[in-house]
Amino acid sequence: MKEGKIDCQSIWNEYQKDLTYKNSIELFEKTKKHHNFFLGKQWEGLNAPDLEKPVLNFVKRVVNYLISILMVNDVSISLSSNEVDDQTLSAVEKEIEMINENTKFKSKLRNIIKNTAIDGDGVIYVRYNPERKNVESEIIYNTNIVFGDKTTADVENQPYIILVKNIDKDIFSQMYPNIEEKTNYNSEKNEETVTVLIRLYKKDGTVHFVQCTENNMITDETDTGQTEYPIAFMNWENVRDSYHGMGAVETIVPNQITVNKLWAMALLYQKNNAFPKIFIDKTKLDKWNSSPGAVMGVIGNPNDAVATSFRAQDMASQLMSIVEKTIAYTKDFMGANDAALGNVNPTNTSAIVALQKSAVAPLELQKLSLYQFVEDYSRIVYDIIKTHYGMRETEIGGQMVYFDYRTLGNNAKLTVEIGPSEYWSESAQIQTMDNLFTKGVITDAIVYLENLPDRALPNKSRIIQAIKENSQINMDMEKRDEYEIM
């Protein structure tokens, strides 16, 4: 897509157009409401001072369950390419793992899943810091991202992507002392902020970006050299003709409101009718005094009955049944039933395992979305490595060498395999290699050692080198013996 003139006003107009779209689907209101329901703030805005406001927060229980199921195992990454040798690719894998560790990607991934379940969308922004010469990542909320094509969540086919940052006025002044920009008042945080827009777009096969406010250009057009947008994006449930998805919370908020209302009315009924009501004969007794030993004047014979008590009927049991069934059905339909949550007596292990597997089945689509998200993230990191790393010292084939990451090239066909870590577990890999070596399928000790996980044998490279040296010495001795015999 050919870009027209890019200036502050055109970018600001794109941002305002997206704000109109977000307001039309009530994204800001829904996001705030769903987060409040998750946190337990479920009666905000209600003006009823005399009404009890109980919260039976099963929304949080369900969301935490969904997060735990999707993150029950860490995801592992395996790279393969027809144009990059295995040793170099192994070095790239280790570099990606180190980047994930330094950027705390796994911790961020849990928060992204939480945001996706609550908001409907999960976003991470990955960038290269030229000053620190490392990769950084940042979680972006769905209210702070703009897609040029609002009808699809396909990142790579977007004409442009805008990231929105609301920076505190004082911090903005310190960062850009020569720029004067009008501010917005954030009533929730009680602070003045400046809106900064980062516009990403593709030009001549690479990703470019500009950074601006409403009236000032902060960073002129800059070519990142990367071929893919540095944005990984996922939906919980896709919504037709919209890049914003629908989260799990949105579907159960009405049930949560119903349960809270029914419980509040039940408490109000018990509060008003739990204790007997006392009725007095006004012709004989002016008022009732319940204080012990109190003196009360009566008209006529005090032996005549002047007061009686009345107890209202008990509350209908169907009310509590509706509350319990609403909670149970909601959790069941979300896959968070008693078996999945562990609220069963483990007398039949096989049956419990079967129930748990059936409960997880509805989340398979979300698991696939998560794996695609991690795959997209891995491709972005790979793109940054081959574009910005240049010549660096790294370990290849058990030796520390200087390697030019730019030689990875843009034409390498990268395959990223994602799956639960149990499929790639180190213990399973060690056991498999032991069996192959024991049964004679693998007879070369070096091949055996090279396929062992590095953490299983920290000094693996030195052992391999020692075996190679001994093998070379033995070969030299055999050749010398043959020469002497001849």
DRENDO-1510 file (C-alpha; in Angstrom, 1 decimal, always signed):
<recs>
REC; n; res; u; v; w
REC; 1; MET; +0.0; +0.0; +0.0 .
REC; 2; LYS; +1.4; +3.4; -1.0 .
REC; 3; GLU; +1.7; +5.8; +1.8 .
REC; 4; GLY; +0.6; +9.4; +1.4 .
REC; 5; LYS; +2.0; +12.3; +3.3 .
REC; 6; ILE; +2.6; +11.4; +6.9 .
REC; 7; ASP; +2.4; +14.2; +9.4 .
REC; 8; CYS; +1.1; +14.8; +12.9 .
REC; 9; GLN; -2.3; +15.9; +11.7 .
REC; 10; SER; -2.9; +12.8; +9.5 .
REC; 11; ILE; -1.8; +10.4; +12.3 .
REC; 12; TRP; -3.9; +12.2; +14.8 .
REC; 13; ASN; -6.9; +12.0; +12.5 .
REC; 14; GLU; -6.3; +8.2; +12.2 .
REC; 15; TYR; -6.2; +8.0; +16.0 .
REC; 16; GLN; -9.4; +10.0; +16.4 .
REC; 17; LYS; -11.2; +7.8; +13.8 .
REC; 18; ASP; -10.3; +4.7; +15.8 .
REC; 19; LEU; -11.5; +6.3; +19.0 .
REC; 20; THR; -14.9; +6.8; +17.3 .
REC; 21; TYR; -14.9; +3.1; +16.4 .
REC; 22; LYS; -13.9; +2.0; +19.9 .
REC; 23; ASN; -16.6; +4.1; +21.4 .
REC; 24; SER; -19.2; +2.6; +18.9 .
REC; 25; ILE; -18.4; -0.9; +20.3 .
REC; 26; GLU; -18.2; +0.5; +23.9 .
REC; 27; LEU; -14.7; -0.9; +24.3 .
REC; 28; PHE; -13.6; +1.5; +27.0 .
REC; 29; GLU; -16.7; +1.0; +29.1 .
REC; 30; LYS; -16.7; -2.8; +28.7 .
REC; 31; THR; -13.0; -3.0; +29.5 .
REC; 32; LYS; -13.3; -1.0; +32.7 .
REC; 33; LYS; -16.5; -2.9; +33.7 .
REC; 34; HIS; -15.0; -6.4; +33.1 .
REC; 35; HIS; -11.8; -5.6; +35.1 .
REC; 36; ASN; -14.0; -4.3; +38.0 .
REC; 37; PHE; -16.0; -7.5; +38.0 .
REC; 38; PHE; -12.8; -9.5; +38.0 .
REC; 39; LEU; -11.5; -7.5; +41.0 .
REC; 40; GLY; -14.8; -7.8; +42.8 .
REC; 41; LYS; -15.9; -4.2; +42.4 .
REC; 42; GLN; -19.3; -5.3; +41.1 .
REC; 43; TRP; -21.7; -2.7; +42.6 .
REC; 44; GLU; -20.0; +0.5; +41.4 .
REC; 45; GLY; -22.5; +3.2; +40.4 .
REC; 46; LEU; -25.4; +1.9; +42.3 .
REC; 47; ASN; -27.1; +4.4; +44.6 .
REC; 48; ALA; -28.8; +2.2; +47.2 .
REC; 49; PRO; -27.4; +3.0; +50.7 .
REC; 50; ASP; -29.9; +0.8; +52.5 .
REC; 51; LEU; -29.2; -2.3; +50.4 .
REC; 52; GLU; -26.6; -4.9; +51.3 .
REC; 53; LYS; -24.1; -5.3; +48.4 .
REC; 54; PRO; -22.7; -8.9; +48.6 .
REC; 55; VAL; -20.3; -10.2; +46.0 .
REC; 56; LEU; -20.1; -13.9; +45.2 .
REC; 57; ASN; -17.2; -13.4; +42.8 .
REC; 58; PHE; -17.1; -16.5; +40.6 .
REC; 59; VAL; -15.9; -14.4; +37.7 .
REC; 60; LYS; -12.4; -14.3; +39.2 .
REC; 61; ARG; -12.5; -18.0; +40.0 .
REC; 62; VAL; -13.3; -18.8; +36.4 .
REC; 63; VAL; -10.7; -16.5; +34.9 .
REC; 64; ASN; -8.0; -17.8; +37.1 .
REC; 65; TYR; -8.9; -21.3; +36.2 .
REC; 66; LEU; -8.7; -20.5; +32.5 .
REC; 67; ILE; -5.3; -18.9; +33.0 .
REC; 68; SER; -4.0; -21.8; +34.9 .
REC; 69; ILE; -5.2; -24.3; +32.3 .
REC; 70; LEU; -3.6; -22.4; +29.4 .
REC; 71; MET; -0.4; -22.0; +31.4 .
REC; 72; VAL; -0.3; -25.4; +33.1 .
REC; 73; ASN; +2.8; -26.1; +31.1 .
REC; 74; ASP; +5.4; -23.7; +29.7 .
REC; 75; VAL; +5.6; -23.5; +26.0 .
REC; 76; SER; +8.8; -24.6; +24.3 .
REC; 77; ILE; +10.1; -23.3; +21.0 .
REC; 78; SER; +11.9; -25.4; +18.3 .
REC; 79; LEU; +13.3; -23.7; +15.2 .
REC; 80; SER; +14.1; -25.4; +11.9 .
REC; 81; SER; +15.2; -24.0; +8.5 .
REC; 82; ASN; +16.4; -25.4; +5.2 .
REC; 83; GLU; +18.9; -22.5; +4.8 .
REC; 84; VAL; +20.4; -22.3; +8.3 .
REC; 85; ASP; +22.6; -25.2; +9.6 .
REC; 86; ASP; +21.5; -26.9; +12.8 .
REC; 87; GLN; +24.3; -25.6; +15.0 .
REC; 88; THR; +23.6; -22.0; +14.1 .
REC; 89; LEU; +19.9; -22.5; +14.6 .
REC; 90; SER; +20.6; -24.1; +18.0 .
REC; 91; ALA; +22.6; -20.9; +18.9 .
REC; 92; VAL; +19.6; -18.8; +17.8 .
REC; 93; GLU; +17.3; -20.9; +19.9 .
REC; 94; LYS; +19.5; -20.3; +23.0 .
REC; 95; GLU; +19.6; -16.6; +22.2 .
REC; 96; ILE; +15.8; -16.5; +22.1 .
REC; 97; GLU; +15.5; -18.4; +25.4 .
REC; 98; MET; +17.9; -15.9; +27.0 .
REC; 99; ILE; +15.9; -13.0; +25.6 .
REC; 100; ASN; +12.7; -14.6; +27.0 .
REC; 101; GLU; +14.4; -14.9; +30.4 .
REC; 102; ASN; +15.7; -11.4; +30.5 .
REC; 103; THR; +12.4; -9.8; +29.4 .
REC; 104; LYS; +10.4; -12.1; +31.7 .
REC; 105; PHE; +8.3; -13.2; +28.8 .
REC; 106; LYS; +6.7; -16.1; +30.6 .
REC; 107; SER; +5.5; -13.8; +33.4 .
REC; 108; LYS; +4.2; -11.4; +30.8 .
REC; 109; LEU; +2.5; -14.2; +28.9 .
REC; 110; ARG; +0.4; -15.0; +32.0 .
REC; 111; ASN; -0.7; -11.3; +32.2 .
REC; 112; ILE; -1.5; -11.3; +28.5 .
REC; 113; ILE; -3.7; -14.4; +28.8 .
REC; 114; LYS; -5.5; -12.6; +31.7 .
REC; 115; ASN; -6.0; -9.5; +29.6 .
REC; 116; THR; -7.3; -11.6; +26.7 .
REC; 117; ALA; -9.8; -13.4; +28.9 .
REC; 118; ILE; -11.0; -10.2; +30.4 .
REC; 119; ASP; -10.7; -7.7; +27.6 .
REC; 120; GLY; -10.9; -10.0; +24.6 .
REC; 121; ASP; -7.4; -9.1; +23.2 .
REC; 122; GLY; -3.8; -9.7; +24.2 .
REC; 123; VAL; -1.0; -7.6; +22.8 .
REC; 124; ILE; +2.8; -7.5; +23.2 .
REC; 125; TYR; +5.2; -5.0; +21.6 .
REC; 126; VAL; +8.8; -6.1; +21.0 .
REC; 127; ARG; +11.6; -3.6; +20.1 .
REC; 128; TYR; +15.3; -3.4; +19.9 .
REC; 129; ASN; +17.1; -0.9; +22.2 .
REC; 130; PRO; +20.2; +0.3; +20.4 .
REC; 131; GLU; +21.7; +1.9; +23.5 .
REC; 132; ARG; +21.5; -1.2; +25.6 .
REC; 133; LYS; +21.9; -3.5; +22.5 .
REC; 134; ASN; +19.2; -5.8; +23.7 .
REC; 135; VAL; +15.6; -6.8; +23.0 .
REC; 136; GLU; +12.8; -5.3; +25.2 .
REC; 137; SER; +9.1; -6.2; +25.3 .
REC; 138; GLU; +6.0; -4.4; +26.6 .
REC; 139; ILE; +2.4; -5.4; +27.2 .
REC; 140; ILE; +0.0; -3.1; +25.4 .
REC; 141; TYR; -3.7; -2.9; +26.4 .
REC; 142; ASN; -6.3; -3.2; +23.6 .
REC; 143; THR; -7.5; +0.3; +24.3 .
REC; 144; ASN; -4.0; +1.6; +23.3 .
REC; 145; ILE; -3.6; -0.1; +19.9 .
REC; 146; VAL; -5.0; +1.0; +16.6 .
REC; 147; PHE; -5.2; -1.2; +13.5 .
REC; 148; GLY; -5.5; +0.5; +10.1 .
REC; 149; ASP; -7.9; -2.2; +8.9 .
REC; 150; LYS; -10.5; -2.6; +11.6 .
REC; 151; THR; -12.2; -5.6; +10.0 .
REC; 152; THR; -9.4; -8.1; +10.7 .
REC; 153; ALA; -6.9; -9.1; +13.4 .
REC; 154; ASP; -4.3; -10.1; +10.9 .
REC; 155; VAL; -1.3; -8.1; +12.0 .
REC; 156; GLU; +1.0; -8.5; +9.0 .
REC; 157; ASN; -1.6; -7.3; +6.5 .
REC; 158; GLN; -2.4; -4.1; +8.3 .
REC; 159; PRO; -1.7; -0.9; +6.3 .
REC; 160; TYR; -0.5; +0.7; +9.6 .
REC; 161; ILE; -0.5; +0.1; +13.3 .
REC; 162; ILE; -0.6; +2.9; +15.9 .
REC; 163; LEU; +0.5; +2.5; +19.6 .
REC; 164; VAL; -0.9; +5.0; +22.0 .
REC; 165; LYS; +1.0; +6.1; +25.1 .
REC; 166; ASN; -0.4; +8.5; +27.7 .
REC; 167; ILE; +2.7; +10.0; +29.4 .
REC; 168; ASP; +2.5; +12.0; +32.6 .
REC; 169; LYS; +3.0; +15.7; +31.8 .
REC; 170; ASP; +6.1; +16.1; +34.1 .
REC; 171; ILE; +7.7; +13.0; +32.7 .
REC; 172; PHE; +7.0; +14.2; +29.1 .
REC; 173; SER; +8.6; +17.6; +29.9 .
REC; 174; GLN; +11.7; +15.9; +31.2 .
REC; 175; MET; +11.9; +13.6; +28.1 .
REC; 176; TYR; +11.2; +16.4; +25.6 .
REC; 177; PRO; +12.0; +19.7; +27.2 .
REC; 178; ASN; +11.8; +21.6; +23.9 .
REC; 179; ILE; +8.3; +20.5; +23.0 .
REC; 180; GLU; +5.2; +22.2; +24.2 .
REC; 181; GLU; +2.1; +20.1; +23.9 .
REC; 182; LYS; -1.4; +20.4; +25.3 .
REC; 183; THR; -2.4; +17.9; +28.0 .
REC; 184; ASN; -5.4; +15.7; +28.8 .
REC; 185; TYR; -6.7; +15.3; +32.3 .
REC; 186; ASN; -7.0; +11.7; +33.5 .
REC; 187; SER; -9.7; +11.7; +36.2 .
REC; 188; GLU; -9.0; +8.2; +37.3 .
REC; 189; LYS; -5.3; +8.8; +38.0 .
REC; 190; ASN; -5.9; +12.5; +38.9 .
REC; 191; GLU; -3.0; +13.6; +36.6 .
REC; 192; GLU; -2.4; +15.5; +33.4 .
REC; 193; THR; -1.0; +13.4; +30.5 .
REC; 194; VAL; +0.3; +13.9; +27.0 .
REC; 195; THR; -0.8; +11.5; +24.3 .
REC; 196; VAL; +2.1; +10.2; +22.2 .
REC; 197; LEU; +1.4; +8.1; +19.0 .
REC; 198; ILE; +3.9; +5.6; +17.5 .
REC; 199; ARG; +2.8; +4.8; +13.9 .
REC; 200; LEU; +4.3; +1.6; +12.4 .
REC; 201; TYR; +3.9; +1.0; +8.6 .
REC; 202; LYS; +5.6; -1.0; +5.9 .
REC; 203; LYS; +7.6; +0.7; +3.1 .
REC; 204; ASP; +9.8; -0.9; +0.5 .
REC; 205; GLY; +9.6; -4.3; +2.3 .
REC; 206; THR; +10.6; -3.1; +5.8 .
REC; 207; VAL; +8.8; -1.6; +8.8 .
REC; 208; HIS; +9.2; +2.1; +9.3 .
REC; 209; PHE; +7.9; +4.2; +12.2 .
REC; 210; VAL; +7.3; +7.8; +13.2 .
REC; 211; GLN; +6.5; +9.2; +16.7 .
REC; 212; CYS; +4.4; +12.3; +17.3 .
REC; 213; THR; +1.9; +14.1; +19.5 .
REC; 214; GLU; -1.1; +16.0; +18.2 .
REC; 215; ASN; +1.0; +19.0; +17.1 .
REC; 216; ASN; +4.6; +18.0; +17.2 .
REC; 217; MET; +6.8; +15.4; +15.4 .
REC; 218; ILE; +9.0; +13.7; +18.0 .
REC; 219; THR; +10.8; +11.1; +15.8 .
REC; 220; ASP; +10.9; +11.5; +12.0 .
REC; 221; GLU; +10.5; +8.6; +9.7 .
REC; 222; THR; +12.9; +5.8; +10.7 .
REC; 223; ASP; +13.5; +2.5; +8.9 .
REC; 224; THR; +13.8; -0.4; +11.4 .
REC; 225; GLY; +15.2; -2.8; +8.8 .
REC; 226; GLN; +12.8; -5.4; +10.1 .
REC; 227; THR; +10.4; -7.2; +7.8 .
REC; 228; GLU; +7.6; -8.0; +10.2 .
REC; 229; TYR; +5.5; -5.7; +12.5 .
REC; 230; PRO; +6.9; -5.9; +16.1 .
REC; 231; ILE; +3.4; -6.7; +17.4 .
REC; 232; ALA; +2.0; -10.1; +18.5 .
REC; 233; PHE; -1.8; -10.0; +18.8 .
REC; 234; MET; -4.4; -12.6; +19.8 .
REC; 235; ASN; -8.2; -12.7; +20.5 .
REC; 236; TRP; -10.0; -14.8; +23.0 .
REC; 237; GLU; -13.0; -15.1; +20.7 .
REC; 238; ASN; -12.9; -13.7; +17.2 .
REC; 239; VAL; -15.7; -11.1; +16.3 .
REC; 240; ARG; -16.7; -10.9; +12.7 .
REC; 241; ASP; -15.5; -7.7; +10.9 .
REC; 242; SER; -13.6; -6.5; +14.0 .
REC; 243; TYR; -10.0; -6.7; +15.1 .
REC; 244; HIS; -11.1; -6.5; +18.7 .
REC; 245; GLY; -12.3; -9.9; +20.2 .
REC; 246; MET; -14.6; -10.8; +22.9 .
REC; 247; GLY; -13.3; -12.1; +26.3 .
REC; 248; ALA; -14.6; -14.8; +28.5 .
REC; 249; VAL; -15.8; -12.3; +31.2 .
REC; 250; GLU; -18.2; -10.6; +28.9 .
REC; 251; THR; -20.4; -13.7; +28.6 .
REC; 252; ILE; -20.7; -14.3; +32.3 .
REC; 253; VAL; -21.1; -10.8; +33.7 .
REC; 254; PRO; -25.0; -11.0; +33.4 .
REC; 255; ASN; -24.9; -14.2; +35.4 .
REC; 256; GLN; -22.7; -12.5; +38.1 .
REC; 257; ILE; -25.1; -9.6; +38.3 .
REC; 258; THR; -28.1; -12.0; +38.7 .
REC; 259; VAL; -26.4; -13.9; +41.5 .
REC; 260; ASN; -25.4; -10.7; +43.3 .
REC; 261; LYS; -28.9; -9.3; +43.1 .
REC; 262; LEU; -30.6; -12.5; +44.2 .
REC; 263; TRP; -28.2; -12.8; +47.1 .
REC; 264; ALA; -28.8; -9.1; +48.1 .
REC; 265; MET; -32.5; -9.6; +48.1 .
REC; 266; ALA; -32.2; -12.8; +50.1 .
REC; 267; LEU; -30.1; -10.9; +52.7 .
REC; 268; LEU; -32.6; -8.0; +52.7 .
REC; 269; TYR; -35.5; -10.5; +53.3 .
REC; 270; GLN; -33.7; -12.2; +56.2 .
REC; 271; LYS; -32.7; -8.8; +57.7 .
REC; 272; ASN; -36.3; -7.6; +57.7 .
REC; 273; ASN; -38.1; -10.9; +58.6 .
REC; 274; ALA; -35.7; -13.1; +60.5 .
REC; 275; PHE; -36.9; -11.8; +63.9 .
REC; 276; PRO; -40.5; -11.9; +65.1 .
REC; 277; LYS; -42.5; -8.7; +64.9 .
REC; 278; ILE; -44.3; -7.4; +68.0 .
REC; 279; PHE; -47.8; -6.0; +67.7 .
REC; 280; ILE; -49.3; -3.9; +70.6 .
REC; 281; ASP; -52.9; -2.9; +71.5 .
REC; 282; LYS; -52.8; +0.9; +71.1 .
REC; 283; THR; -56.0; +1.2; +73.3 .
REC; 284; LYS; -54.1; -0.2; +76.3 .
REC; 285; LEU; -50.5; +0.5; +75.6 .
REC; 286; ASP; -49.1; +3.6; +74.1 .
REC; 287; LYS; -45.6; +2.3; +73.1 .
REC; 288; TRP; -43.4; -0.7; +73.5 .
REC; 289; ASN; -40.2; -0.6; +75.5 .
REC; 290; SER; -38.0; -3.7; +75.1 .
REC; 291; SER; -35.4; -2.6; +77.7 .
REC; 292; PRO; -35.0; -5.1; +80.6 .
REC; 293; GLY; -37.0; -4.0; +83.7 .
REC; 294; ALA; -38.6; -1.0; +81.8 .
REC; 295; VAL; -41.8; +0.5; +83.3 .
REC; 296; MET; -44.7; +0.8; +80.9 .
REC; 297; GLY; -48.1; +2.4; +81.7 .
REC; 298; VAL; -51.3; +0.6; +80.5 .
REC; 299; ILE; -54.9; +1.6; +80.3 .
REC; 300; GLY; -57.3; -0.9; +82.0 .
REC; 301; ASN; -56.4; -4.2; +83.4 .
REC; 302; PRO; -52.7; -5.1; +82.9 .
REC; 303; ASN; -53.6; -8.8; +83.0 .
REC; 304; ASP; -55.3; -8.5; +79.7 .
REC; 305; ALA; -53.1; -9.2; +76.7 .
REC; 306; VAL; -51.7; -6.1; +75.2 .
REC; 307; ALA; -49.0; -7.4; +72.8 .
REC; 308; THR; -48.3; -10.4; +70.6 .
REC; 309; SER; -45.6; -11.5; +68.3 .
REC; 310; PHE; -45.7; -12.5; +64.6 .
REC; 311; ARG; -43.0; -14.4; +62.6 .
REC; 312; ALA; -43.0; -14.1; +58.8 .
REC; 313; GLN; -42.8; -17.2; +56.6 .
REC; 314; ASP; -39.4; -18.5; +55.7 .
REC; 315; MET; -37.9; -17.4; +52.4 .
REC; 316; ALA; -38.6; -19.7; +49.5 .
REC; 317; SER; -35.9; -22.3; +49.1 .
REC; 318; GLN; -36.1; -22.0; +45.3 .
REC; 319; LEU; -34.2; -18.7; +45.5 .
REC; 320; MET; -31.1; -20.3; +46.9 .
REC; 321; SER; -31.4; -23.1; +44.5 .
REC; 322; ILE; -31.4; -20.6; +41.6 .
REC; 323; VAL; -28.3; -18.9; +43.0 .
REC; 324; GLU; -26.5; -22.2; +43.3 .
REC; 325; LYS; -27.5; -23.5; +39.9 .
REC; 326; THR; -26.6; -20.2; +38.2 .
REC; 327; ILE; -23.1; -20.4; +39.6 .
REC; 328; ALA; -22.7; -24.1; +38.9 .
REC; 329; TYR; -24.0; -23.9; +35.3 .
REC; 330; THR; -21.9; -20.9; +34.6 .
REC; 331; LYS; -18.7; -22.6; +35.7 .
REC; 332; ASP; -19.7; -25.8; +34.0 .
REC; 333; PHE; -20.3; -24.0; +30.6 .
REC; 334; MET; -16.9; -22.2; +31.0 .
REC; 335; GLY; -15.2; -25.6; +31.7 .
REC; 336; ALA; -14.5; -24.7; +35.3 .
REC; 337; ASN; -16.6; -27.5; +36.9 .
REC; 338; ASP; -15.9; -29.2; +40.2 .
REC; 339; ALA; -13.7; -31.9; +38.6 .
REC; 340; ALA; -11.6; -29.3; +36.8 .
REC; 341; LEU; -11.2; -27.2; +39.9 .
REC; 342; GLY; -10.4; -30.2; +42.0 .
REC; 343; ASN; -13.5; -29.9; +44.2 .
REC; 344; VAL; -14.1; -33.7; +44.2 .
REC; 345; ASN; -13.3; -36.6; +46.4 .
REC; 346; PRO; -10.5; -38.5; +44.5 .
REC; 347; THR; -12.0; -42.0; +44.9 .
REC; 348; ASN; -11.8; -42.7; +41.2 .
REC; 349; THR; -8.7; -41.3; +39.6 .
REC; 350; SER; -9.4; -42.5; +36.1 .
REC; 351; ALA; -12.8; -40.8; +36.1 .
REC; 352; ILE; -11.4; -37.6; +37.5 .
REC; 353; VAL; -8.7; -37.5; +34.8 .
REC; 354; ALA; -11.4; -38.1; +32.1 .
REC; 355; LEU; -13.6; -35.3; +33.5 .
REC; 356; GLN; -10.6; -32.9; +33.6 .
REC; 357; LYS; -9.7; -33.7; +30.0 .
REC; 358; SER; -13.3; -33.2; +28.9 .
REC; 359; ALA; -13.4; -29.9; +30.8 .
REC; 360; VAL; -10.3; -28.6; +29.0 .
REC; 361; ALA; -11.6; -29.5; +25.6 .
REC; 362; PRO; -13.6; -26.2; +25.1 .
REC; 363; LEU; -10.3; -24.3; +25.5 .
REC; 364; GLU; -8.5; -26.0; +22.6 .
REC; 365; LEU; -9.2; -23.0; +20.3 .
REC; 366; GLN; -7.7; -20.7; +22.9 .
REC; 367; LYS; -4.7; -22.9; +23.2 .
REC; 368; LEU; -4.2; -22.8; +19.5 .
REC; 369; SER; -4.5; -19.0; +19.6 .
REC; 370; LEU; -1.9; -18.9; +22.4 .
REC; 371; TYR; +0.5; -21.1; +20.4 .
REC; 372; GLN; +0.1; -18.9; +17.3 .
REC; 373; PHE; +0.7; -15.8; +19.5 .
REC; 374; VAL; +4.0; -17.3; +20.9 .
REC; 375; GLU; +5.0; -18.3; +17.3 .
REC; 376; ASP; +4.4; -14.8; +16.1 .
REC; 377; TYR; +6.4; -13.4; +19.0 .
REC; 378; SER; +9.3; -15.8; +18.3 .
REC; 379; ARG; +9.3; -14.7; +14.6 .
REC; 380; ILE; +9.5; -11.1; +15.7 .
REC; 381; VAL; +12.5; -11.8; +18.0 .
REC; 382; TYR; +14.2; -13.8; +15.2 .
REC; 383; ASP; +13.6; -10.8; +12.9 .
REC; 384; ILE; +15.1; -8.4; +15.4 .
REC; 385; ILE; +18.1; -10.7; +16.0 .
REC; 386; LYS; +19.0; -11.0; +12.3 .
REC; 387; THR; +18.4; -7.3; +11.7 .
REC; 388; HIS; +20.2; -5.7; +14.6 .
REC; 389; TYR; +22.5; -8.1; +16.4 .
REC; 390; GLY; +25.3; -8.0; +13.8 .
REC; 391; MET; +28.7; -9.5; +14.9 .
REC; 392; ARG; +28.5; -11.1; +18.4 .
REC; 393; GLU; +30.2; -13.7; +20.4 .
REC; 394; THR; +28.1; -16.8; +20.8 .
REC; 395; GLU; +28.4; -20.5; +21.4 .
REC; 396; ILE; +28.2; -22.7; +18.3 .
REC; 397; GLY; +29.0; -26.4; +18.4 .
REC; 398; GLY; +30.3; -26.2; +21.9 .
REC; 399; GLN; +32.8; -23.4; +21.2 .
REC; 400; MET; +32.6; -19.7; +21.7 .
REC; 401; VAL; +33.0; -17.9; +18.3 .
REC; 402; TYR; +32.1; -14.6; +16.7 .
REC; 403; PHE; +29.1; -15.0; +14.5 .
REC; 404; ASP; +27.5; -12.4; +12.2 .
REC; 405; TYR; +23.7; -12.8; +12.8 .
REC; 406; ARG; +23.1; -10.8; +9.6 .
REC; 407; THR; +24.1; -13.8; +7.6 .
REC; 408; LEU; +20.8; -15.4; +8.7 .
REC; 409; GLY; +19.3; -13.4; +5.9 .
REC; 410; ASN; +15.7; -12.5; +5.0 .
REC; 411; ASN; +15.1; -15.5; +2.9 .
REC; 412; ALA; +15.5; -18.2; +5.6 .
REC; 413; LYS; +12.3; -20.3; +6.0 .
REC; 414; LEU; +11.7; -20.4; +9.7 .
REC; 415; THR; +9.5; -23.0; +11.2 .
REC; 416; VAL; +8.4; -22.5; +14.8 .
REC; 417; GLU; +7.0; -25.5; +16.6 .
REC; 418; ILE; +5.0; -24.7; +19.7 .
REC; 419; GLY; +3.6; -27.2; +22.3 .
REC; 420; PRO; +3.3; -27.8; +26.0 .
REC; 421; SER; +6.7; -28.3; +27.5 .
REC; 422; GLU; +5.8; -31.8; +28.5 .
REC; 423; TYR; +6.2; -32.7; +24.9 .
REC; 424; TRP; +9.8; -31.4; +24.9 .
REC; 425; SER; +10.6; -32.1; +28.6 .
REC; 426; GLU; +14.3; -32.7; +29.4 .
REC; 427; SER; +13.6; -35.9; +31.4 .
REC; 428; ALA; +11.7; -37.4; +28.4 .
REC; 429; GLN; +14.5; -36.4; +26.1 .
REC; 430; ILE; +17.2; -37.9; +28.4 .
REC; 431; GLN; +15.2; -41.1; +28.8 .
REC; 432; THR; +14.7; -41.4; +25.0 .
REC; 433; MET; +18.4; -41.0; +24.4 .
REC; 434; ASP; +19.3; -43.5; +27.1 .
REC; 435; ASN; +17.0; -46.1; +25.5 .
REC; 436; LEU; +18.4; -45.5; +22.0 .
REC; 437; PHE; +22.0; -45.8; +23.3 .
REC; 438; THR; +21.3; -48.9; +25.4 .
REC; 439; LYS; +19.6; -50.7; +22.5 .
REC; 440; GLY; +22.4; -49.8; +20.1 .
REC; 441; VAL; +20.4; -47.6; +17.9 .
REC; 442; ILE; +22.9; -44.9; +18.7 .
REC; 443; THR; +26.5; -46.2; +19.0 .
REC; 444; ASP; +28.4; -42.9; +18.8 .
REC; 445; ALA; +29.0; -41.4; +22.2 .
REC; 446; ILE; +29.4; -37.9; +20.7 .
REC; 447; VAL; +26.0; -38.1; +19.0 .
REC; 448; TYR; +24.5; -39.2; +22.3 .
REC; 449; LEU; +26.0; -36.3; +24.2 .
REC; 450; GLU; +25.2; -33.7; +21.6 .
REC; 451; ASN; +21.5; -34.6; +21.9 .
REC; 452; LEU; +21.4; -34.3; +25.7 .
REC; 453; PRO; +19.9; -31.1; +27.1 .
REC; 454; ASP; +22.6; -28.6; +28.1 .
REC; 455; ARG; +21.2; -28.2; +31.6 .
REC; 456; ALA; +21.4; -32.0; +32.2 .
REC; 457; LEU; +25.1; -32.0; +31.6 .
REC; 458; PRO; +26.6; -28.5; +32.2 .
REC; 459; ASN; +30.1; -29.4; +31.0 .
REC; 460; LYS; +28.9; -31.3; +28.0 .
REC; 461; SER; +31.0; -29.3; +25.5 .
REC; 462; ARG; +34.3; -30.1; +27.4 .
REC; 463; ILE; +33.4; -33.8; +27.6 .
REC; 464; ILE; +32.7; -33.9; +23.8 .
REC; 465; GLN; +36.0; -32.1; +23.1 .
REC; 466; ALA; +37.9; -34.6; +25.3 .
REC; 467; ILE; +36.3; -37.5; +23.5 .
REC; 468; LYS; +37.2; -36.0; +20.2 .
REC; 469; GLU; +40.8; -35.5; +21.3 .
REC; 470; ASN; +41.1; -39.0; +22.6 .
REC; 471; SER; +39.6; -40.4; +19.4 .
REC; 472; GLN; +42.1; -38.4; +17.4 .
REC; 473; ILE; +45.0; -39.7; +19.6 .
REC; 474; ASN; +43.7; -43.3; +19.1 .
REC; 475; MET; +43.5; -42.8; +15.4 .
REC; 476; ASP; +47.0; -41.4; +15.2 .
REC; 477; MET; +48.3; -44.4; +17.3 .
REC; 478; GLU; +46.5; -46.9; +15.0 .
REC; 479; LYS; +48.0; -45.3; +11.9 .
REC; 480; ARG; +51.4; -45.3; +13.5 .
REC; 481; ASP; +51.1; -49.0; +14.3 .
REC; 482; GLU; +50.0; -49.8; +10.8 .
REC; 483; TYR; +53.0; -47.9; +9.4 .
REC; 484; GLU; +55.4; -49.8; +11.7 .
REC; 485; ILE; +53.9; -53.1; +10.6 .
REC; 486; MET; +54.3; -52.2; +7.0 .
</recs>
